[in-house]
Amino acid sequence: MYSPNDNIQIALIGAGGMGQGDAKMATSIPGVKLVAACDCYDGRLKHMKEVYGPDTFTTRDYREIAARKDIDAVIIATPDHWHSRISVDCLNAGKHVYCEKPMVHAIEEGQSIIKAQASSGKVFQVGSQYRSSLTYQKAAQLFQQKAIGELNSIEAWLDRNSAIGAWEYSIPLDANTRTCDWDQFQGNAPKHAWDARRFFRWRNYRDYGTGVAGDLFVHLLTGIHTVTSSLGPTRVFATGGTRYWMDRDVPDVMLATLDYPETEAHPAFNVLLRVDFKSSLPQESFGVKFIGSEGVMTTTSFTQLNIERMPRPDEFDYTIRSFSDAVQKELTDEWKAKHPEATVETIKPESTQTFDTSSQDAHLEHHKNFYKSIRENQPSIEDATFGLRAAGPALLTNESYFQKKIMSWNPESMTAGQGSSV
């Protein structure tokens, strides 16, 4: 147990953009101190010393981090193909673990993390901040209150229109086999000759990353599962292509449909996921639209929640005019007598027009939740089981895309079945 006055000493494993962002969030929390960092590029290790002080311990080998007794918790922000191995090793070494999404590079890796989390007794949390967002927590509350009636379908999107958004990360001028540990980086991935693009733009390659599915669909599914309390879909199908950003072996446009079964909490529903790295919008656009029998609830970014309620079906259908005028008038009069005047009103949660959570930084809140779990010795808000239930169906969209098959998923056992031809 940690008292409120105890420092929690952490290490960062994987000091790229997301990792350093995580470290900044973590160390802004009182009582959290970064003492070590690991990365396969010397330039990032140098920068960690510049930011956190010359005494910061740095290494290319994460095992040196796991072996240190002065480290309580680690942030894992490596390429995806290292997530499960480092998570398991650090949990077994007695460290609390914050692992960036997706939790795994391959579905079959998930159970090893679940077992390591249980046997170690340490806190494990997946880094998808949708789980800690006030917007999605409020949406979950309204969903449970049947604010939109019974759920019919969900549309979710995360579009980008920038080079960095499309994973065209900067490559430093000193990138070579002396400054970069190419062998350590590759790990158990298929071996290739040194390639700076693979090293710094690893998300573009299936050997190390999980493409649209692992980077973005996992976020959307995390939000959907948070709101609906669903364990996941049973069938997954995806399509798309490489249309604009061609220097990769994963698609830059992807569409996926997922079938969710009926549960005690909700009827069966369908989900449509979309990512487009060359949309017409000048900035990133993301949100989730929950379409119900009595209204539509839309979360936009992490800052806004709107509900439009439609308390009854649409107006009487005037599109078919094959009856006589007298009969049409009779039908219309009968309809109006049985139905009140149509209205579409915007619910104003908390007596405001828009439920605004812009004052909350969901990324920071997610880190606060992690360290709160450590201090209070409580399960995390996004443990390994939740993480696999979000990552599993997301990664199946990759399998569907590349195999051109409809994939099956058991959300209870968290196992994939054989795909069927489209």
C-alpha positions, 0 to 999 in steps of 0.5 A: 500500500502507498500512502498519499505522501509516498512517491510512486517512481516510474519508468518509461519504456518506449520514449516516442511521441505517445510515450513522452506524452504519457510521461508528461501526464504522469509526472504532472500528478503529485507524487509521481516521479520518473526515474528511468527511461528505455528506448532503442534510439539514443536521441530519445534517451538523450531528450529524456535526460534533458527533460527529467534531469541528468540523473535519469537512468536510461537504457536500450534494454527494457530488462534493465528497467524490470530488474530495478527495485526502485521502480514501482510502475512502468509505462509501456509505449513501444511498438505494438509487437512488444506490448505483451512480452514487456507487460508480462515480464514487468508484471512478473517482476512486481511492477504496476503496468500502464500499457498503451493500446492496443494491449496486444499485437496478436489476439492469442497474446491476451491471455498471458497478460490476463494471467500475469495481472492476476498472479502478480496482484499488480495494477494493469491498465490499458492506455485508451483514455476513452475509458476515463472520459467524462463524455463517455461516462455521461453517455453511459449514464444516459444510455442506461436511463434509456434516453434514446430508447432501445439501441438500433445501431452505432456509427463511429469514426476517426478521420485524419488529414495530416502527415503525422496523423497518417503515421508519417513520423519524422526521421532524425538526421542521425538515424543509423545502426549506431544510434538505433538498436535495430536488433533490439527493436525488431525483437521476435518480428520477421528480420529485415535489413536496417530501414529507418522508415520501419524503425520510426514509422513502424505503425505503417508495417504489420510486423510491428504495428496493428494499423488502423485497427490497433491505433484507432478502432480500439479507441472507438470500441473502448468508448462503445463498450464503456457506454453500452457495457457490452462484452463485444461483437460476435461477427466482424467484417472489414474492407478498405484500401491503401489510397493515398499514403502508399508507403505502408502495408496496411490500409489508410482507409478502412470500414468495418461492420460488427454484429453485437448480440442481444444481452440483458442490457440491450437488444442486438445492434450493429456497429459501423467503424470508419477511418480515413486518412485523407478526408476532406476535413482540415483537422482530425474528426472523431465521434460516436453516434448511438442511434436508438428507437427514440433518439440519437446520442452523439459524442464528439471528441472528448468535449461534447455530448448531444442528444436529439430525441424523436418521441414518435415516428416520422410524420405521416407518409405523403409520398404515395398519392395513389388514393383519392383525395378524400381517402388521403384526407381521411387517413391523414386526419386519423393519423393526426388524431392519434399522434401529437404534434411532431417535435425534435428537441435537444435534451440539455444534460445538466440543464445546459444545451451541450454537456461540455467536458472540455475542462477535463483532460481525458488523457490526464484523467486516465493516468490519474485513475491508474495511480489512484488504483495503485495507491488504493490497491484497487483494480484499474478502470481498464484492466487486461480483460477489458483491454482484450475485449476491445483489442480482439474484435479490432484486430479481427478487422485486420484479419477480415481485411487481409483474408477477405473473410467474415470473422467470428469472435466469442466475447465471453471467452475472448477467442476468435473462430474460423472465418467464413468467405464473403 
